[in-house]
Amino acid sequence: MSGAFVVRPGRPGTGLGLYAVGDIGKGDFIIEYRGTRIPTRVADESSSRYLFEVDANWTIEGPPEINTAGYINHACIPNVEAKVEAGADGEDHINVYALRDIHDGEELAMDYGDEYYDEFIRPHGCRCGATRHRS
């Protein structure tokens, strides 16, 4: 969906975010999370916050400077999800899809998962704006 989103300041305390430009339908492909494939054992020692584990062996390191999907912020009640899918090239790809209809101007947000939440979000408090958070 090239051009279906714009990067702009996110909610307070979250930095930049990725916002829909136009409506996106439930189930629509939005963007691929891209970056450098690194061994997961190396990623486990990294201080980067832009790591997406593909499987026990491989992780994608995708900082926003090279990966527009890196601007998708966390939300306890997400509107997008990432799926690891086999590509025609034989490699696994991390594709982001809409969990529900997303309206023009709405921020795209995914649940980063328990490990990331506990390490990076919980210590400072979640800023996603949801009325319910992880316990």
C-alpha positions, 0 to 999 in steps of 0.5 A: 500500500505504498503511500497509504501512510505518513510519518508524523509525531505520535502520542506524547512520549512515543516519538514519531508514529505511522498514520493512515492516509485514507481508509484501510480495510480489515485484513488489508496488507499495509507494509512489510517490516524490513531490515537486516537479517541477523542471528537471533542469538546476536539480537538477544545481546543487542540494545536495539529496540527495532528487532523483530524475531522471525524465528529461533534462528533469525531476527530482523533489525529494522530501525526506522531510518531504513524501515518505515514500519519501524514507526508503528508504535505499541498499543495494548489494543492494536489495530494492526498485526504482523505475520511472518510469511514465506516469500516467493524468494524463499525467505521469511517476510514480516508483513503487517495487516489491518486487524480492523477497519482503520480510518484516515488519519488514525495511527497504526499500532501493534502489540509489541508482545510480552518480552518487549513490553516488560523490558522497555514499556512497563518500567516507564509506563505505557503511553498507548492511551488504552483504558486497559493495559497488561497486568 
